[in-house]
Amino acid sequence: MTDTAPERRALADRLEKAGVLTTPQWRAAVEAVPRELFLNPGVFLPEDGGRWRPVTAVGADPAEWVQIAYSDQSLTTQLDGHLTADQVSDLVAGSPTSSSTTPFTVVDMIESLDVENGHEVLEIGTGTGYSSALMCHRLGEDNVTTVEVDPEVAARADSALEAVGFETWTVTGDGLLGHPRRAPYDRVIATCAVRRIPYTWIRQTKPGGIVLATVGGSWHYGTGLAKVTVGEDGTAEGRITGRSSFMQARSQAALPVSGDLSARTAYADSERQTQVPPALLEEWMPAFLAQLAAPGAQFVRAATLDGAQLLYVFDPERESFAQFTAAGDAWTVHQGGPVALWDDIERALTAWQDAGSPDISSVRLHITDRSHTYWIDDNPSLIWQHNLA
């Protein structure tokens, strides 16, 4: 087996230089935990045309495998909910469903937990188990509970954790429910994106404890890392600390809009020119705001047979849509269904621009057992309340 201690030290140096690794205890964890053991049986590397190249731990050149393991990138470990790299030998198509997140993101998040010795942590989304191992090294394996919805992924993570000497509380089941056996926890961290933080996580956290999760998960971008502190009254409050990107929790993942888009948008109730271009939704903060203004909406790009660009916003649950067509620099929106989606989104974008286009870290968040409320400063036009069903 290749000794990767030099690569681990080099990774720690890069993380420290980037400002995400700031404490000696977490540096010791990064230097101690071999990331390559958490990538078995292999990974999928992206290739042109949206396909993936499988690379296995046993089949790759040892030097290449180490280089891959300690690269500063997320590594896909499963496609379509079942396919692993050892099951194929050629390029393959598929959608990533499990991965080893880039160490920069992992370490930045666990540093943000502000853990102390003796804290008990609940992790939602074991994945490969790499972040679980880092937390076990820092806090002790008895203080870490990790939940994974996919039994096969959980089994591989357990094997990797055992290989580095950890036997932690690994639970297979619904990641939204957590695991009450060890509750209440001092810290809860989610390594998946959710549309909203489940109140069950708040309920399983001690007063004064912290919940850290990526919210806004209906889209693959435009998401933010929420850090909230639980109060004595069972509510939680905090803010979005910055951009964050994770795979969606499977039980909250939205089905992609498919089929004949022209048929879906054939009967519009209104037509007008937009006040702001819909292409703005391809930027991170506007996309985040759009999900606050229209929580069930999805942004879809398409093209006509002659190559003309088409943009859509769909809300399948409310059976509403907005279709955009371009004419030079101007855009026309056609809206249909019981909700005027673009009106709500455009109102939020205009208010945000009028406020000076503040960054995502300006967003605050309050959670109760009945609702999530987001706001920016004290601007009455920049407040959104999402009632829980």
C-alpha positions in Angstrom: 0.0 0.0 0.0 1.3 3.4 -0.9 2.2 5.7 2.0 0.1 8.9 1.5 1.3 10.8 4.5 3.1 13.3 2.4 0.0 13.9 0.3 -2.1 14.4 3.4 0.3 16.9 4.8 0.3 18.7 1.4 -3.5 18.7 1.4 -3.5 20.2 4.9 -1.0 22.9 3.8 -3.3 23.9 0.9 -6.4 24.0 3.1 -4.6 26.1 5.6 -3.2 28.5 3.0 -6.8 28.8 1.6 -8.0 29.8 5.1 -10.5 26.9 5.5 -8.3 24.9 7.9 -7.7 27.0 11.0 -7.4 24.8 14.1 -4.7 22.3 15.0 -7.2 19.6 15.9 -8.8 19.6 12.5 -5.3 19.7 10.8 -4.4 16.6 12.8 -7.5 14.9 11.5 -6.7 15.8 7.8 -3.1 14.6 8.2 -4.3 11.3 9.8 -7.2 10.2 7.6 -6.3 8.6 4.2 -8.9 9.9 1.8 -8.0 7.1 -0.8 -9.5 4.5 1.5 -12.9 6.2 1.3 -13.0 6.0 -2.5 -13.4 2.3 -2.9 -14.2 0.6 -5.2 -13.5 3.5 -7.5 -14.6 6.9 -9.0 -16.0 8.3 -12.2 -14.1 11.1 -13.8 -16.0 13.5 -16.1 -15.3 13.3 -19.9 -16.6 15.2 -22.9 -20.2 14.7 -23.9 -21.4 14.3 -20.4 -20.0 10.8 -20.0 -17.9 9.3 -17.2 -14.6 7.4 -17.2 -14.4 4.7 -14.4 -11.2 4.5 -12.4 -10.9 1.7 -9.8 -8.6 1.6 -6.8 -7.2 -1.9 -7.8 -7.0 -1.2 -11.5 -5.4 2.2 -11.6 -1.7 3.0 -11.5 -0.9 3.6 -7.8 0.5 7.1 -8.6 -2.5 8.0 -10.6 -4.9 6.8 -7.8 -3.1 8.9 -5.2 -3.1 11.9 -7.5 -6.9 11.5 -8.0 -7.5 10.9 -4.3 -5.8 14.1 -3.2 -6.9 16.4 -6.0 -8.9 19.4 -5.0 -12.2 18.2 -6.5 -15.3 16.3 -5.8 -15.2 12.7 -6.9 -18.3 10.9 -8.1 -18.5 7.4 -6.6 -22.0 6.3 -7.8 -24.2 6.9 -10.8 -28.0 6.5 -11.0 -28.3 5.2 -7.5 -26.5 1.9 -8.1 -23.6 1.9 -10.5 -20.1 1.9 -9.2 -16.8 2.1 -11.1 -15.9 -1.6 -10.7 -19.0 -2.6 -12.6 -18.0 -1.0 -16.0 -14.8 -0.7 -18.0 -15.7 1.9 -20.7 -17.1 5.4 -20.8 -20.7 5.5 -19.4 -23.5 8.0 -19.1 -25.4 8.6 -15.9 -26.3 11.0 -13.1 -24.2 11.3 -10.0 -25.9 10.0 -6.9 -23.0 9.7 -4.4 -19.7 11.4 -4.2 -16.7 12.3 -2.1 -17.0 16.1 -1.8 -13.9 18.3 -2.3 -11.8 18.4 0.9 -12.0 22.2 0.8 -15.8 22.1 1.2 -15.7 19.3 3.8 -13.1 20.9 6.0 -14.7 24.4 5.6 -18.0 22.9 6.9 -16.6 21.0 9.8 -14.5 24.0 10.9 -17.8 26.0 10.9 -19.4 23.6 13.3 -17.4 25.2 16.1 -17.1 21.8 17.9 -15.6 21.4 21.4 -14.3 18.3 23.1 -17.1 16.0 24.2 -19.6 17.3 21.7 -21.9 14.8 20.1 -22.5 15.2 16.4 -25.2 13.9 14.0 -24.2 13.8 10.4 -26.9 13.5 7.8 -25.5 11.9 4.6 -22.6 9.5 5.4 -21.6 9.2 1.7 -18.1 7.8 1.4 -17.5 8.3 5.2 -14.5 10.6 4.8 -16.1 13.5 6.7 -17.3 11.0 9.3 -13.7 9.8 9.8 -12.4 13.3 10.2 -15.0 14.0 12.9 -14.3 10.6 14.6 -10.6 11.6 14.8 -11.4 15.0 16.3 -14.2 14.0 18.7 -13.9 10.3 19.2 -16.0 7.6 17.5 -18.5 7.3 20.3 -19.5 11.0 19.8 -20.4 10.7 16.1 -23.6 9.4 14.6 -24.0 9.3 10.9 -27.1 8.6 8.8 -27.1 7.3 5.2 -30.2 6.5 3.2 -28.5 4.1 0.7 -27.6 0.8 2.3 -24.9 0.0 -0.2 -23.2 3.4 0.3 -23.5 2.9 4.1 -21.9 -0.5 3.9 -18.9 0.8 1.9 -18.5 3.7 4.3 -18.6 1.3 7.3 -15.8 -0.8 5.7 -13.6 2.3 5.1 -14.2 3.6 8.7 -13.3 0.2 10.1 -10.1 0.2 7.9 -8.9 3.3 9.7 -9.9 2.1 13.1 -13.3 3.7 13.7 -16.6 2.0 14.6 -19.2 4.7 14.8 -23.0 4.8 15.0 -23.8 4.4 11.3 -27.6 4.3 10.7 -29.3 3.4 7.4 -32.6 5.1 6.9 -34.3 8.3 6.0 -31.8 11.1 6.4 -34.5 13.6 7.1 -35.5 11.9 10.3 -32.1 11.6 11.8 -31.7 9.2 14.6 -33.2 10.0 18.0 -31.4 7.3 20.0 -28.4 9.6 20.8 -30.4 12.9 20.8 -30.2 15.6 21.6 -27.0 16.4 19.8 -24.7 19.4 20.2 -24.2 19.7 16.5 -26.1 18.5 13.3 -24.4 18.7 9.9 -25.9 17.7 6.6 -23.7 16.7 3.7 -26.6 16.9 1.2 -28.8 19.8 0.0 -32.4 20.2 1.3 -35.1 22.5 0.2 -35.6 23.4 3.8 -34.1 22.2 7.1 -36.4 19.6 8.6 -37.7 20.6 12.0 -36.8 17.1 13.2 -33.2 18.2 13.0 -34.0 21.2 15.2 -35.9 19.1 17.7 -32.9 16.7 18.0 -30.4 19.5 18.8 -29.7 20.9 22.3 -30.5 24.5 23.1 -27.4 26.4 22.0 -26.5 23.7 19.5 -25.8 24.4 15.9 -27.4 23.0 12.7 -25.4 23.3 9.5 -27.0 22.5 6.2 -27.1 23.5 2.5 -30.6 24.9 1.6 -32.2 25.7 -1.7 -31.7 22.3 -3.2 -34.3 22.4 -6.0 -31.6 23.6 -8.4 -28.0 22.3 -8.8 -26.7 25.8 -8.0 -28.0 28.9 -6.2 -27.8 27.1 -2.8 -26.5 28.5 0.4 -24.9 27.1 3.6 -27.3 27.8 6.5 -25.9 28.0 10.0 -28.5 28.2 12.7 -28.4 28.1 16.5 -31.2 26.4 18.4 -32.9 28.4 21.1 -34.5 27.3 24.4 -37.9 27.7 22.9 -37.3 25.1 20.2 -36.8 27.6 17.4 -33.6 28.2 15.5 -32.1 31.4 14.0 -29.0 32.2 12.0 -27.9 33.1 8.5 -26.6 31.9 5.2 -22.8 31.9 5.6 -22.0 31.6 1.9 -22.4 29.6 -1.2 -22.5 25.8 -0.9 -23.2 23.0 -3.4 -24.2 19.4 -2.5 -26.3 16.6 -4.1 -29.9 16.8 -3.1 -31.2 14.6 -0.3 -32.9 11.8 -2.1 -36.2 12.2 -0.2 -36.3 15.9 -1.1 -34.9 15.8 -4.6 -37.2 17.3 -7.2 -38.0 15.2 -10.3 -36.5 17.0 -13.4 -39.1 18.5 -15.8 -39.2 16.4 -18.9 -41.4 15.7 -21.9 -42.8 18.1 -24.5 -42.1 21.5 -23.1 -44.0 23.2 -25.8 -47.1 21.2 -24.8 -46.6 22.1 -21.2 -46.6 25.8 -22.1 -49.2 25.9 -24.8 -51.9 27.8 -22.9 -50.5 31.0 -21.4 -52.7 33.3 -19.4 -50.6 36.5 -19.9 -47.8 37.9 -22.0 -45.5 40.8 -21.3 -41.9 42.1 -21.5 -39.7 41.3 -18.5 -38.3 44.0 -16.3 -35.2 42.0 -15.7 -33.6 39.3 -18.0 -34.4 35.7 -17.0 -30.8 34.8 -17.9 -30.0 36.4 -14.5 -31.2 33.2 -13.0 -28.0 31.5 -14.2 -26.2 33.5 -11.6 -25.8 32.2 -8.0 -27.5 34.8 -5.9 -30.5 35.5 -8.2 -31.0 31.7 -8.4 -31.1 31.6 -4.6 -33.6 34.5 -4.5 -35.8 32.8 -7.1 -36.0 29.7 -4.9 -37.0 31.9 -1.9 -39.7 33.6 -4.0 -41.0 30.4 -5.7 -39.8 27.5 -3.5 -41.2 24.7 -5.9 -39.8 26.3 -9.1 -37.3 24.7 -11.5 -35.3 26.6 -14.1 -35.0 24.8 -17.4 -32.9 25.7 -20.5 -33.8 24.4 -23.9 -33.4 25.3 -27.6 -35.5 25.2 -30.7 -34.5 23.1 -33.8 -32.9 26.2 -35.3 -30.9 26.9 -32.2 -32.9 29.7 -30.7 -32.6 29.8 -26.9 -35.6 29.1 -24.7 -35.8 29.5 -21.0 -38.5 28.2 -18.7 -39.5 28.3 -15.0 -41.8 25.4 -14.0 -43.5 24.7 -10.7 -44.9 21.1 -11.2 -46.6 21.0 -7.8 -48.6 24.2 -8.5 -49.0 23.4 -12.2 -47.7 26.8 -13.2 -45.1 28.0 -15.7 -43.2 30.9 -17.2 -41.8 30.7 -20.7 -39.3 33.2 -22.0 -38.4 34.1 -25.6 -35.7 36.5 -26.6 -35.8 39.2 -29.3 -32.5 41.0 -29.4 -31.8 42.2 -25.8 -35.4 42.0 -24.8 -37.3 39.1 -23.3 -41.0 38.2 -23.4 -42.5 36.1 -20.7 -45.6 33.9 -21.2 -47.2 32.8 -17.9 -49.8 30.2 -17.2 -51.3 28.3 -14.2 -52.7 29.5 -10.9 -49.5 31.2 -9.8 -47.7 34.0 -11.8 -44.2 32.5 -11.1 -42.2 35.2 -12.9 -44.1 38.0 -11.2 -43.0 36.6 -7.8 -39.4 36.0 -8.9 -39.1 39.3 -10.7 -40.4 41.2 -7.7 -37.7 39.6 -5.5 -34.9 40.3 -8.1 -36.0 43.9 -8.5 -36.1 44.6 -4.8 -32.7 42.9 -4.4 -31.2 45.1 -7.1 -32.8 48.2 -5.6 -31.1 47.3 -2.3 -27.7 47.2 -3.9 -27.5 43.5 -4.9 -26.3 42.2 -1.5 -24.4 38.9 -1.3 -25.9 35.6 -0.2 -24.3 36.0 3.2 -26.7 38.8 3.9 -29.6 36.4 4.1 -30.9 35.6 7.6 -33.1 32.6 8.6 -35.6 31.8 11.4 -37.1 28.3 11.8 -40.1 27.2 13.8 -42.1 24.0 13.8 -44.5 25.8 11.4 -42.5 27.9 9.1 -39.1 29.0 7.7 -38.6 32.8 7.3 -35.8 34.3 5.3 -35.0 38.0 5.1 -32.3 40.5 4.1 -31.7 43.5 6.4 -35.0 45.1 7.5 -36.3 45.5 3.9 -40.0 44.6 3.9 -39.7 43.7 0.2 -37.0 41.1 1.0 -38.7 38.8 3.3 -40.1 35.3 2.5 -42.1 33.0 4.7 -42.4 29.3 3.8 -45.1 27.6 5.8 -44.6 23.9 6.5 -47.3 21.5 5.3 
